[in-house]
């Protein structure tokens, strides 16, 4: 069985590595991007190799390109991946683009909610 792949798009370096460690411990292969532009470049490269990650976890507030704009590009490019919005701000949940995401998880020190949503999405 091949390892499921996740792309974490997060501008806070400490949180990038916390998420990577937590998700690696769950058996996922994790790539990191610091903003939406970098994530889209990585997705295009992955698609060219036929290896688009099963899930992209997007922070909302990031430099260069925020998570909602990035998700718009992911939808437009029709990358075959699920999207989880992972934000410290619950008010973005009402944004029309956020409602198109496969899941919306408010950041927390408790990673169990995020891990649970990942597992649910992979089972769909």
N, C-alpha and C positions, 0 to 999 in steps of 0.2 A: 504494500500500500504506500502510495506516495504521500509525502508530507503536504498538508494544506498550506498555502502561501497567503500571507497578509502583508499589505503595505500600510504602514503607519505614517500619516502625514501630520506632523506636529512640530511647531517651531521651538518649543522649550526642550532643550537638550536633555535635562534631567528626566523629564517625563518620557521622552523618546526611549531612553535606555531602560526606564522602569517598565514601560509597556513591552519593550522587546524582551526583557528578562522574564516577565510574567507570562507572556505568550509563548516564548521558547519552552518554558517549563511545562506548558500545556501541550507541547508537541508540534507547534506551528513554526514554519520558516518565516522569519520576519525581515522585511526590508524597511528602511527609514528614509523619509523625505522631509525636508525642513519647511517646505511651502508648496503651494499648488502647482507652480510652474515646474519645479523639480519633479513632483509626482507625475505630472502629465508626460514629461520626457521619459521617465522610467516606465510608465504604462505603455507608451508607444514602442519603446525598446523591447519590453516584455512581450507585447503583442507580435512584434516581428519574429520573435523566437517561439511563439506559440505558448507562452508561459505567463499569461495574465493572472495576477493573484485572485484567489476566490473572493477575498474581501479587502476593501479599502476603508481604513478608519481615518476620518477627516476631522481635524480641529476646525473650528469656525474662524477664529481671529488669528490670522497669520500675515506676515509681510508678503509683498509682491502679489500674491493671489490668495484670497481667503477660501475657506472650505466650501462655501455655497457656490461661489463662482467656479471652483474646481469641479464640484459635482455637476454643474451645468455642462462643462466640457466633457466630463466622463459620459454623461447621457447622450450628448450630441455625437460623440465619437463612437458610441455604441460599444464601449468596452464591455466584455462579458464578465462583470464583477458585481458583487453586492457592495453597498455603501452604508457605512455606519457613521453618522454625525456624532462626534465625541466632543462636547463643549462644556465649559464651566458655566455657560449662560443658558438657563432654561428658556428664556424669552425667544431664542432663535427657533424653537420648536414650532412656532406659529408662522414662520416664514414659508411662503408657498414652495420654495425649493426644498427646504428641510422636510416638508411633508412628503416629498417624493423619495426621500432616502428610505432604505430598507429598515433602518432603525435609527433612533435618536437616544443617546445615552448621555446623561449629565455626568461630568467628571466627578470622581469620588475617590477617596483613599481606599475604598472597598472595590476591588476589581471584579468581584463575583458577578455583578450585574452585566458588565461588559463581556465577560467570558461566557455568560449564559446566553446573551444575544448572539454572540459569534456562533456558538454551538447550534442554537435554534436556526440561524440562517443557513448554516452548512447542511442541516437536515432537510431543508425545504426542497 
